[in-house]
Amino acid sequence: MDFSIDSLARLSEQGDLLNHPPFKRRARWDLTQNSRFIESLLLNIPTPPLFFAEDTETYQYSVIDGTQRLDAVFMYLQDSYRLTGLESLTAANNLKFSDLPQRMQRHLLRTTMRAVIISPTSRSDIRTTVFARLNSGGTRLNVQEMRNALDQGPFNSLTIELAESPDFQQALGAGLAYSRSMRDVELVLRYFALSDGYVQPSTPTSQALTQALQHKNKSTTEALREDRRSFEGSLKKCLTAFGSDIFRRWRPEVNKVDSRISIPLYDAQMLAVRDFSIELISIHDQHVREGMRTLFHSSEFTNTLKSNVHFKHSLDFRVNAIAGMIESVAR
């Protein structure tokens, strides 16, 4: 079907076009990309088709492919940004939608976008299969984005929610780089995959993360509540125990803490604090931080942070070293 921009906007406003289904990627277009797409529409340049899935009960449309294009259009119609970086319609640079001449506004609203619609009678796995196969151009999905697309369920939704929590974002301090690529969500998933024993010497870590997500999507409501408590509890203990050094490597030779997080250290700290009470850690937080920095003087410990060592053995060593340190300073 061909939809005018105006009709797509009205469908979205009425709640009949769901532009943010669970399996969409996080927004990755910048302002220039948005602007160039609007320019293409104004110039009548053909654009790739949208892909919608029609709901079996409500007959609403969910966007399988085209989210970023629709976001670019809808945000522009709402005057959310000014056009920039235009190469052909240079006179429109720095203009919001309401600033455009009336004829250009009408032209944009009447411009059509073609949509391929998957009917409600299609097999239930078709929409995610289409999404995966469309991942052949543009900004390609990474492994975690593909998991998010193909392995939907309540646990997947939980990992996204936990990743977006202010405390976790504060601990990462990574900004949009982690958020846009869903690396923050993958870190949450890592915690559960390691906690529940999905990562084994014979299983590649990436495969283990996928298996963990698939299995835990079948969790009961109570199990999901327990998972939430587990992750939030470990994170709170880590924030208390390690403060601003959380998940970051101390470099004693230069008396400096790395600005970027260390994933091997994230794994170890989140697992090591699980069996300690928050009260015990709070009482001894300063000694724990000093003890953590002392560990970085040990080459045996720091060598386990390297990527070329046996993963399971090095993880167990790090977890035991940190847990042993906390236990010793808390005596």
Secondary structure, 3 states (H helix, E strand, C coil): CEEEHHHHHHHHHCCCEECCCCCCCCCCCCHHHHHHHHHHHHCCCCCCCEEEEECCCCCCEEEEECHHHHHHHHHHHCCCCCCCCCCCCHHHCCCCHHHCCHHHHHHHHHCEEEEEEECCCCCCCHHHHHHHHCCCCCCCCCHHHHHHHHCCCHHHHHHHHHHCCHHHHHHHCCCHHHHHHCHHHHHHHHHHHHHCCCCCCCCCHHHHHHHHHHHHCCCCHHHHHHHHHHHHHHHHHHHHHHHHHCCCCEECCCCEECCCCCHHHHHHHHHHCCCCCHHHHHHCHHHHHHHHHHHCCCHHHHHCCCCCCCHHHHHHHHHHHHHHHHHHHCC
